[in-house]
């Protein structure tokens, strides 16, 4: 199994995620063996059938351009992802940065799958705004487009992780989204 397959397996098979806000599942892990602080986001699972309007599935399809303020800094993403991320009230980022500050010599890593890839991308940007340095690694699986800006490939991306992998599933509607949104990686 490659390291990328192992990470995807870990995201997919983790069972002790914390659920907060509008159906947001995350976990912060301090890996002492690999010397990493990891923020991991789960995929869409939509377990709350009674409250569809606050579920991660609803957030996936609500792709109206929206401004999200990360510690006072505006970023343009989708309304669904902005509302979902904001519903967490900075708790995942506070926990992640707190652990990273406790272990300053550890690498920082953010991972996510599908809906979690959107939360990961926003968290990478948020981490840079908060700590004034990029995360060491970002890995997203079933990667979705989140940035509403037709000129994103010309914007400085100093906030992007040093190692930045976005794995896309070509037969998945959610990963391809609307054509005006962009992934962080542009070829």
N, C-alpha and C positions, 0 to 999 in steps of 0.2 A: 504494500500500500504506500503510495506517495504521501508526502507531507500535506499536499492539498486535499487528497482524498481523506486523510486522517482528520484534518480540520473540519471538513464537511460532515464526516461521520460524527465528530464530537458535537457540532451544532445540532445535527439532526437527532441525536440520541440523548442529549442532556435532558433530564427530567425535573431538575430543581430550579427552573427559572423563576424569577420574581415577576409577578404580574402587577402592573400599576397603570394608572391613567385609563385611557381608552383602549384596553386590550393589548398593552405593550408588555412584551416578555423580554427580560434581559437578565444577564448574569455578569458579575465582575469576579474574576478569578486571579489570584496571585499564584503564579507557577514558579516555585522556588527552584525547581530542577532546571528549567530553561531560562530562568531569570527574566520573566515577563509578567506584566500586568495586562490582563485581557478583558475587554468589554465585548460581550457576545450577545447578539440579538436573534430571536427566534423568528421563524417564518409565519405567514398568515395561518391561523388555525380557526378563527371565527367560532369560538366555543360558546359565545353568548348570543344565542338565537333570539332572545327577547329584546336585546338592545342592539340590533343590526347597525343603527346609525352611529354607534360608538365602537364598532368592531374594526379589526384590521382589514377585513375584506372590503368594507365600505371605504376606508381610507385609500385603498389601492385604486379604486375607480373614480375618486373625486379629484380629477386632474386640472382643475381651474388654477391658473397662476395665483400665487399667494405669497405674501411677504411674511417671513418668520424672523423674529428678532432673537438672536443668540447673544445673551449678555449685552443687549443694546445695539448689536450690529445686525443690519438687515441682510437677509439672503432671500432670493426668490426661488421658491420650490412649488410643489402642488399644494392645494388647500388641504387635501387629505393627509399628506405626510406632515405638513406644518402643524395641523391640529393634533395629530397623533403624537408627534414629538413634544409639542408644548404641553400636552396632557400629562406627561411624565414629570412636569414641574422641575426639571433639571436634576432629579434624583439619580438617574444612572450616571450622568456626567459628574455630579458632585462626588459620588462614590468612587468612580473611576479615577478622577483627579486626586482624590484623597489618598487612594492606594498608590498611585504613581508618585505622589509627593513623599509618601512613607518609604518608598523604594526608588530613590532617584537614579540609581545605577541600573535599574531594570529597563528592558525595552517595553514600549507601549504598543498594544496591538488591538485592533478593532475588527470584529468578524460579524457577518450577518448572512442570512439566507432569505431570499425573496423579499417580503415586506421588511425583514430585518436588514437587508442590504440598503434600503432607503434610510432606515434609522442609523445604520453604520456610516453612510456618507454624510449625513447631517452631523453626526457625532464627531467625525473627523474634522469637519469645519469648526464645530463648537470647541473641540479640544484645542485647535490652533488659536482661536480667539481667546480662550481662557488662559492657556499656558504659554502662548507666544512661541510655540515650536510644534512642528508636525509630529504626528504619531510615527512610530517606527515602521509599522506594517498595517495594511488594510487588506482584508480578503473578503470578497463578497461572492456568493453563489446564487444563481438565478437572479442575477443583478438587474435592477430596475433603473430607469432613467428618472432623475429627480430635479435636475437643474433647468429652470426655464430661462434660457438666455441664448439666442441664436449666435452670439459671438463668444461663447464660453471657451472655445479653443484658443482664442487670442488673449484671454485674461491670464494674468500671472497666477500660477497655481502653487505658490510656495507653501500653502496649507496642506497639500496632498502628501500622503504618507511616502516615506522613502521607498518601501516596497509595496506596490499597489496592484493587486490582481483582482479583476472583475470577470467572473465566469458567467457566461450568458447561456440560457437555454433557448435555442432558436424556435422551438415549437410552442413556446409559452406566451400567451397574449400579454400578460402583465409585464413580462420583462421587456417587451417591445413598446408598449405604451403609445402615447401620442408622438408624432414626429418632431414636434417643436422642443421637446425636452431632450436633455443630453446626459450621457454618462460622464463620469469624471475622466475616464480614459478616452482619449480621442486619437484615432490613428490617421 
